[in-house]
Amino acid sequence: MSEKPSKEEGSKKEEKESVPCPPEAIVFDPERGEYICSTTGEVLEEKLVNQGPEWRAFTPEEKEKRARIGGPLSPTVHDRGLTTLIDWRDRDASGKKLEPKKRLEFLRYRKWQIRSRIQSSIDRNLAQAMNELNRISNQLHLNRAVREEAAIIYRKAVEKGLVRGRSIESVVAASVYVACRLKKLPRTLDEIAQHTRANRKEIARCYRLLVKELQIKVPIVDPIDYIPRMGSLLDLSGKTMNIAAKIVKVAKQKALTAGKDPTGLAAAAIYIATLLENERRTQKEIANIAGVTEVTVRNRYKELVSELNLDIPEEE
């Protein structure tokens, strides 16, 4: 007669049977919506909902044509790009022109859709500010990262009520300047003030307010950041710009840059590099590009030459 298995043996068998399936052995069957263990054949999960699209594509071109998705969220749009737009072309999905009755109907829809996008005073403020931000960014040729950083800073200022009682143009310009400083993109207050109705004094005041109230740690302006832009505008070679950067580095090591205007130092370093590499540029040309006076370039040039003991060839 066969003996019955004891309780201990039965529990041991149950433990062996209930050994978890290792992750690398789990296989997903998309047709049945099941997770299956490839070693034991056990169905771990079933009747799963397919989160993918209902269509199939066999080539990248088909996938691109059939995909239905909007653009990414962007802080540079007042509603972050979440709303839809009714097109002004008055055509249907096949490209045919709408009938006059339908055209009037969609004109009414479009009007109410625009009204629904901007409801509160904050929405109106952000809509006006984002338009101003895009205009300044286009004129200063700022990249997307700087635009988004400036938009985020302005939104924080609106949330804290810092815009109240101040012009939108000055706060937007200050936000752009803070973003340029954070992203180490060389733009001066004077450059930004040229492209907005707010004057330099107002922008500087708003800049100090944003830094203080939003507790932004703005890095110190490095004169080296200005060299590539000035060099490209002056059509200088890479070697000349590299020498100018080395001059600024040595000046920083000897603490000659403390309390000096970074644009003036960069301009003087470029002037010295052009003399060393025989790519002659006048002090007036460099001063106009840097946005400083010829006297500033001349004074910084004399300081750097004397303190660094540079052997400058005589000008012709």
C-alpha positions in Angstrom: 0.0 0.0 0.0 1.2 3.5 -0.8 1.8 5.8 2.1 0.1 9.1 2.3 2.4 12.1 2.1 2.9 13.8 5.4 1.9 17.4 6.1 5.6 18.5 6.0 6.2 16.9 2.6 3.0 18.5 1.2 4.1 22.0 2.4 7.5 21.5 0.8 5.9 20.6 -2.5 3.7 23.8 -2.2 6.8 25.9 -1.6 8.5 24.4 -4.6 5.4 25.1 -6.8 5.1 28.7 -5.5 8.6 29.7 -6.4 8.4 33.1 -8.2 9.2 33.3 -11.8 12.5 35.3 -12.5 11.9 38.6 -14.3 14.0 37.6 -17.4 11.7 34.6 -17.9 8.5 36.6 -18.1 7.1 37.0 -21.7 4.3 39.3 -22.8 1.8 38.0 -25.4 0.2 41.1 -27.0 -2.5 39.2 -28.9 -3.9 37.6 -25.8 -2.9 40.4 -23.3 -1.1 38.0 -21.0 2.1 37.8 -19.1 3.5 34.2 -19.2 6.4 32.6 -17.4 8.5 30.9 -20.1 9.9 28.3 -17.7 6.7 27.0 -16.1 4.1 28.2 -18.7 2.1 29.8 -15.9 -0.1 32.8 -16.8 0.8 35.5 -14.4 -1.6 38.2 -15.6 -4.4 38.1 -18.2 -7.0 40.3 -19.9 -4.6 43.3 -19.9 -5.8 46.4 -21.8 -3.6 47.3 -24.8 -2.3 50.9 -24.2 -1.0 51.2 -27.8 -2.7 52.6 -30.9 -5.6 50.7 -32.6 -3.7 50.9 -36.0 -0.7 49.0 -37.2 2.2 50.2 -39.2 4.9 48.2 -40.9 7.3 51.0 -42.1 8.5 54.2 -40.4 6.7 56.3 -43.1 3.3 54.6 -42.2 4.0 55.1 -38.5 4.6 58.8 -39.0 1.5 59.3 -41.2 -0.9 57.4 -38.9 0.4 58.8 -35.6 -2.0 61.2 -33.9 -0.3 63.4 -31.3 0.1 67.1 -30.4 3.1 69.1 -29.8 4.9 69.0 -26.4 3.9 71.2 -23.5 5.7 74.6 -23.7 5.9 77.2 -20.9 6.4 79.9 -23.7 2.6 79.6 -24.5 0.2 81.1 -22.0 -1.9 77.9 -21.8 1.2 75.7 -22.2 -0.2 74.6 -25.6 -3.0 72.4 -24.2 -5.9 74.0 -26.1 -6.8 73.3 -29.8 -7.1 75.9 -32.5 -9.7 76.3 -35.2 -7.9 77.0 -38.5 -8.7 80.1 -40.5 -8.5 78.5 -43.9 -12.2 77.5 -43.9 -11.6 74.1 -45.4 -12.7 70.6 -44.4 -10.6 67.5 -43.9 -10.4 66.7 -47.6 -9.3 70.3 -48.5 -12.6 71.5 -50.0 -13.9 75.0 -49.2 -16.7 75.3 -46.7 -20.2 76.5 -47.8 -21.0 80.1 -46.8 -23.4 78.9 -44.1 -20.8 76.6 -42.6 -18.2 79.3 -42.8 -20.3 81.7 -40.7 -20.9 78.9 -38.2 -17.2 78.1 -37.8 -16.5 81.9 -37.5 -18.7 81.9 -34.5 -17.1 78.8 -33.1 -13.7 80.3 -33.6 -14.7 83.5 -31.8 -15.9 81.6 -28.8 -12.9 79.4 -28.8 -10.6 82.4 -28.6 -12.6 83.9 -25.8 -12.6 80.6 -23.8 -8.8 80.4 -24.0 -8.3 83.7 -22.2 -10.7 84.0 -19.3 -9.0 85.4 -16.2 -6.7 88.4 -15.8 -3.7 86.1 -15.3 -4.4 84.5 -18.7 -4.5 87.9 -20.3 -1.3 88.9 -18.6 0.5 85.7 -19.6 -0.8 85.9 -23.2 0.6 89.4 -23.6 3.8 88.6 -21.8 4.5 85.4 -23.9 4.0 87.4 -27.1 6.5 90.0 -25.8 8.9 87.3 -24.8 8.8 85.7 -28.3 9.4 89.1 -29.9 12.4 89.9 -27.8 13.8 86.4 -28.2 13.5 86.5 -32.0 15.3 89.9 -32.2 18.1 88.7 -29.8 18.3 85.3 -31.6 17.9 83.4 -28.3 17.6 79.6 -28.4 14.7 77.5 -27.1 16.3 76.7 -23.7 16.7 80.4 -22.8 13.1 81.2 -23.9 11.6 78.4 -21.8 13.8 79.4 -18.8 12.6 83.1 -19.1 9.0 81.9 -19.4 9.3 79.8 -16.2 10.8 82.8 -14.3 8.0 85.1 -15.5 5.4 82.6 -14.5 6.9 82.3 -11.0 6.9 86.2 -10.8 3.2 86.2 -11.7 2.4 83.6 -9.0 4.1 85.7 -6.4 2.4 88.9 -7.5 5.6 90.6 -8.5 4.2 91.9 -11.8 1.4 93.9 -10.1 2.2 97.6 -10.4 5.0 97.1 -12.9 5.0 97.1 -16.7 4.9 93.7 -18.4 7.7 94.7 -20.8 10.2 95.5 -18.0 9.5 92.2 -16.1 9.7 90.2 -19.3 13.0 91.8 -20.3 14.4 91.2 -16.7 13.3 87.5 -17.0 15.1 87.2 -20.3 18.3 88.8 -18.8 18.1 86.3 -15.8 17.7 83.4 -18.2 20.6 84.5 -20.3 22.8 84.7 -17.1 21.7 81.3 -16.0 22.3 79.7 -19.4 25.6 81.6 -19.8 24.5 83.3 -23.0 26.2 86.7 -23.3 23.6 89.4 -23.5 23.9 92.7 -21.7 21.1 94.9 -20.2 21.8 97.5 -22.9 21.2 95.0 -25.7 18.0 93.8 -24.2 16.8 97.4 -23.5 17.3 98.3 -27.2 14.5 95.8 -28.2 11.9 96.8 -25.6 10.0 99.9 -24.6 11.3 99.7 -21.0 14.5 101.6 -20.3 17.6 100.1 -18.8 16.9 101.5 -15.3 13.5 99.8 -15.1 14.9 96.5 -16.3 17.7 96.6 -13.8 15.3 97.3 -11.0 13.0 94.4 -12.0 16.1 92.1 -12.4 17.1 92.8 -8.7 13.6 92.2 -7.6 13.3 88.8 -9.4 16.7 87.6 -8.0 15.7 88.6 -4.5 12.1 87.5 -4.3 12.5 84.2 -6.3 15.9 83.4 -4.6 17.7 82.8 -7.9 21.4 82.2 -7.7 22.8 84.0 -10.7 26.3 83.1 -11.6 29.0 85.8 -12.0 29.4 86.9 -15.6 32.6 85.4 -17.1 34.3 87.6 -19.8 35.2 84.4 -21.6 31.5 83.9 -22.5 31.6 87.1 -24.6 34.6 86.2 -26.6 33.1 83.7 -29.1 30.2 86.0 -30.0 32.5 89.1 -30.4 35.0 87.1 -32.4 32.4 85.8 -34.8 31.0 89.3 -35.4 34.6 90.5 -36.0 35.2 87.5 -38.3 38.3 86.3 -36.3 39.9 82.9 -36.5 39.5 80.3 -33.9 43.2 80.6 -32.9 42.8 84.3 -32.1 39.7 83.7 -30.0 41.5 80.9 -28.1 44.4 83.3 -27.3 42.0 85.9 -26.1 40.3 83.3 -23.8 43.8 82.3 -22.4 44.6 86.0 -21.7 41.3 86.3 -19.7 42.1 83.1 -17.7 45.5 84.3 -16.7 44.0 87.7 -15.8 41.4 85.9 -13.5 44.2 83.9 -11.8 46.0 87.2 -11.0 42.7 88.8 -9.8 42.8 91.5 -12.5 39.1 91.0 -13.4 37.6 91.9 -10.0 35.3 94.9 -10.3 35.9 95.3 -14.0 33.2 95.3 -16.7 33.3 91.8 -18.4 32.5 93.1 -21.8 35.4 95.6 -21.6 37.8 92.9 -20.5 36.7 90.6 -23.3 37.1 93.4 -25.8 40.6 94.2 -24.5 41.7 90.6 -24.6 40.4 90.3 -28.2 42.3 93.4 -29.2 45.5 92.0 -27.7 44.9 88.7 -29.5 44.4 90.4 -32.8 47.8 92.2 -32.4 49.6 89.0 -31.5 48.1 87.0 -34.4 48.3 89.9 -36.9 44.6 90.0 -37.5 44.4 93.8 -37.1 41.1 95.2 -35.8 40.9 98.8 -34.6 39.8 99.7 -31.0 36.8 101.5 -32.5 35.6 98.3 -34.3 36.0 96.2 -31.2 34.3 98.8 -29.0 31.3 99.0 -31.2 30.8 95.3 -31.2 31.3 95.0 -27.4 29.0 98.0 -26.7 31.7 99.9 -24.7 33.7 103.0 -25.4 37.1 103.1 -27.0 38.5 104.6 -23.7 37.4 101.5 -21.8 39.1 99.2 -24.3 42.3 101.3 -24.2 42.4 101.3 -20.4 41.8 97.6 -20.0 44.3 96.9 -22.8 47.0 98.9 -21.0 46.3 97.2 -17.6 46.5 93.7 -19.1 49.7 94.4 -21.1 51.5 95.9 -18.1 50.3 93.3 -15.5 50.7 90.2 -17.6 54.1 91.5 -19.2 52.9 90.8 -22.7 55.2 91.5 -25.6 52.9 93.3 -28.1 54.3 94.1 -31.6 54.2 97.7 -32.5 51.3 98.9 -34.5 51.9 100.0 -38.1 
